[in-house]
Amino acid sequence: MTGTVGIRYDPHMRASRLVALLLLLQARGGMTAAELAGELEVSVRTIHRDVEALGAAGVPVYAERGPHGGIRLVDGYRTRLTGMTSGEAEALFLSGLPGPAAELGLGTVMASSRLKVLAALPTEMRGRATRLLERFHLDAAGWFRAGEPVPHLAAIAECVWEGRRLEIDYDRGDRLVTRVLDPLGLVLKAGTWYLVAAHDDQLRTYRISRVRGAAALEEKARRPGGFDLASYWTESIATYESQQPRIEVVVRFRREAGRQLEDLLDGATLASAVEEDDPEPGAWRRLRVIMDWPREVAGRLLAMGGALEVLEPAELRADLAALATEVAALYGSPVTATG
């Protein structure tokens, strides 16, 4: 037996690398051995051996010497995807989510798939897809928030892909519960992962960051007939939003603070707001808005300080006054030295 001690020769790994090498050459037109070695994480000597293997297999690959040389394929040698329009190609590349794919354990699969598609596209479409990647990036997470830790996401995703039942330990906030689920799909919403699953024949949604343990079971998952993940999610979001507690608030805010108010309220809240007349239209604007989660409204609006005044309801004005008094008392006295 020959070879380096501790490294097992894997013919499947080499075959995959040869395909990747070929696709890189198709996509980029030509690369140096060092560039290929860096991309494929092997030595330059391995690249030369792989190029020889491709040549022996009938692939028209050759090397050019000199400062502008490199390893290339004969012009015209490629496999093309037929039936794909330019717009479809651009949409395909714009839909890539490298961060979420990595969380699912599919980062290298995503990169390899996009490389294969890019290599197979006709020249004009390949150029447009490349420009799209250079100029647009889709970030699914929200502002000012780190991604939630989801250590069990890959294991959960595997059960979803393979249609196997799943046992999880789930943190409900008040206690930890164990559930045996029929996993039906994964949803990424504003940077947060959710699992849609059936438990005791009832459809449920689980926030994956709250999963404390996950184990695949041998039994096949049962999937309800006619279940559609996208339709279920749309309906569940509509139900959730319709059941949220709300409060109607009338506020006046200084005209120069309009951008600050836009940052404070979400787009849907602003879109449904009704503007009313104010006695001092040159300095103030008045809005009637519907806000979610009444208990949090006073704290949110206090962030605008004297640039915003709540006019209705009276209970909210009282809450704001009490909160402002508490804050003023806290900051009106000198800091007490500690330590």
N, C-alpha and C positions, 0 to 999 in steps of 0.2 A: 504494500500500500504506500503510495507516495502522496506528497502534499504537505502543507503546513500543519503542524500539530495544533489541534484544537479547532480547526476549520473544516467543516464537512462540505464536500462538493455537492452542490445541488443543481442538477441539470435544468430544473424548472426555473430556478433563479436566473441562470445564465440565459435561457430562452427569453425570459421576460426582459432582461437587460438588452438583448439584441434587438428586440422589438422597440424598446424605448430609444435605443441609439438610432435606429432607422427612422423613427418618427421625429426625433430631434433634427435629423438631417433634412427630412422633408419639410419641416416647419420653418427652419431657419436658413436653408439654402446652403450652408456650409459652416463648419466649426473646426477649431483646432483640436488636436488630441487632448491638450490640457483643459480646454473648455468642456469637452465631452466628459473627461475624467471628473471634473468638478461637479458637473450636473448629475452624473450617475454614481458619484462617490466611490470610484475605483481608481486604480493606478493608471498612468499613461500607458504602461506596458500592456495592461489588460485591454485598454481601448484598441491598441494596435492588433492584439490577438483577435478581438471581436470583429474588427474591420476585415481581417483576413478571413474569418469565418463567414461573414456576410458575402464576401467576394466568392468564396468557394461554393456558397449556396446559390450563386447566380445573380446576386444583387449587384447592379452596376455602380459600385462605389469606387472612388479613386482619391488619391492624395495629391495635392498641389504643393510644391515647395515654394519658398520665398516669403517675404514679409506679409503678403496678402494671400498666402496659401491656406491650406486646411483640407479637411476631409469633406468630400462632396458626393452627391449622387448625380448621375447623368441627367441632364435636363429632360424633363417630361416624364421621369419615372416617379409615379405616385398613384395612389388610389384616391378616387374622388367620391364624395358623397353626392348622390344625385337627388334632385327633387327638393333641395333646400334653398329657400329664397334668401336674399341678402338680409332682409328684416328678421327672418327666423334665426339666422346665424348670429346676428347682433343680440337678439333677445336671449339666446342660449348662453352667450358669454356674460351678459349682464346679470343673469340669474345666479351666478356663482357666489357662494357664501363661504369663503375659506375658513373663517373663524368657527362658525357652527359645524362645518364639515369636519374640522379637526376635533371638536368636542365629541362628535359622533364616532370618532376613530376612522373617518373617511377622508382625511386630508390628502393622503397620497393618492387615493382612488380618484378624488376630484381633480387633482392636478394632472393625473395620467389621462383621465377621460377628456379633459379640455385639450390636452396636447394632441390626442388622437384625432379629435374633431378638427382642430386647427390644421393638422398635417393633411387631412383629407379634403379640406375645402379648396375649391378653385382659387387661383391666384388673387383675383379681384376681391372675392369674399374674405379670403384669409387676411388681406391687408386691412379691410374694414373692421374685422373682428379684433385684430391686433390693436388698431387705433382706439377701439372702444375700451379695451382693457387698460390702455395707457391713460385714458381721459375720464373714465367713470369708475367709481368704486361704491359698492353697496354695503353700508354698515347697518346691521339690523338692531344694534343696541341703542339705548337712549342716551341722552347727554348726562354728564356728571354722575355716571354710575358704572361701577366695575361689574363685569359679568359675574353672575351667581355661581358658586362652586357646584358642579354637577358631576361628582365622581362616579356615579352609577349610570350615567347616561348611555355610555357605550353598551353596557350589559343589557339595559332596557331596550335599546335600539335593536340589539341582536334578536331579542325575543319578538319584537315587532316584525322584523324582516322575515324571521323563520316561522312565525305563526305559532309560537310556543307559549304556554301559560307561564305566569310570573308571580313570584311571591315577594312582597316588599314590606319593609318596616317603614311606616309613614308617620312623620311628626305633624299632628293635627294642631299643634300649638298648646293644647291643654294636656295632651298625653300622646304616647307612642302606640300605634296600632299596627297589627299585622294583617295584611290583606292578600288573598290569592286572586289574581286578576287575569282576565282575557284581554291582553293588550291589542288595541285596534289602530293606533296611530300616534305620531308625534307632531306637535305644533310649536313653532318658534314665534313668539309674540313679543315684539319690542325688546328683544334680547333675552327673554325668559322662556325656558323650555317647559312644555306641558305634555303629559301623557294622557291620552284619551283611552279609557279601558272600560270593560264591563265587569261589575262586581255584583254577584247575586242577581244577574240578569238586568241590572240597572246601569245605564251609562253614566260614568263619572269622569271628572277631570282632576288630575293630580299634578301639583307643581313639583317638578323633578328635583329642585334644590332641597325639598323637604324629605326626600327619600333617604333614609339612613342605612338601608341595606336592601340588596336586590339579589334574587337567585332564580335562575331559569329552572323550570320544572320539565319533566319528560312529556307530560300530556300536551296534545295539540290544543291551541286556543280555539274557542268557539267564536265565530264571527257572525253577527246578526245578518240575516239576509237583507240585501239592499242598502246596507250601511254605507254612507258616503261621508268621509271625514270632513271635507270642505263645507258641506251643507250643515253637518252637525255643529261645527265650530261657529259658523255664522249665526245659527239659531241660538246657540248657548250664549254667545256674546250679547245678542239682542235681549235675551231673557235676563242676563246678569245686569245689563245696563238699565233695563226697565224696572228692576227691583231695588236699585240703589236708593237710599234716602236722599232727599233733595230739599233745598230751601230757596225761596225767592227773595232776592236781595236788591234793594235800590241803593246805588252808590253815586257819588259825584267825585270826580277826580280832576286834577289840574291838567289843562290841555297839554302842557309840556311833558306830562308823565304818561302819555298814551302808550309809548313803547314799553315802559315798565309794566303797565297793566297787561299788555299783550304777552309779556314773558311770564306773568303770574297766572293767567288763565289759559286753559287749553283752547284750541281752535274751535271745537264744537260749542263750547260755552259762549265764546265771542260771537260765533255765527248766529246763535239763537237769541242774542241780547237785543233788547229794544231800547233805542235812544229816546230820551224824553227831554222836554225843555227845562232849562235851568235859569234862575233869575240873573245869573252872571255869565251869560254865554261867551263873553270874551275871554274869561279866565277858567271856566269850569265846563265840563261835560257831564251829563247825567245818564246813567244806564240802569235798566231793570234786567237782571240776569238770574238764571237758575243755576245754582251751584250744588255739587255733590258733597256728601259727607258733612252734614251741618256742624258736627262737633269740631271739625277742623277748620271751618271757615274763618273764625275770628283770628286764629293764629296766622293764617295765610294772608289775610287782608292787612293785618298789622305790619307786615313787611314793607308796605308802602308808606308807613309813617304818616306825616301830615299832608302827603300828596293825595290822599284818598279819605273820604268821609262816608261812613255808612249812614243812610237816612232811614231805612226800614230793613227789617222789623226792629221794634224797640228792644226786644230781648237780645238781639245780636249787638245793638249799640251798648247795652249794659255789659255784655260779655267782653266787648272790646275795651270799655272803660276800666273794668276790673283788671283785665290783663295788662293794660297800659300802666295802671297804678302800681301793679306788682313789679313791672319792669322798671318803672321810675324809682321805686323804693330800693330796688336792688342796686341800681347804678347811681343813686343819689348820695350814697354814703361812701366814705373812703374804703379802699381795699384793706381787709384785715390781714396782717402779715402772719404767715404760717411757717412752721418748721423751725 
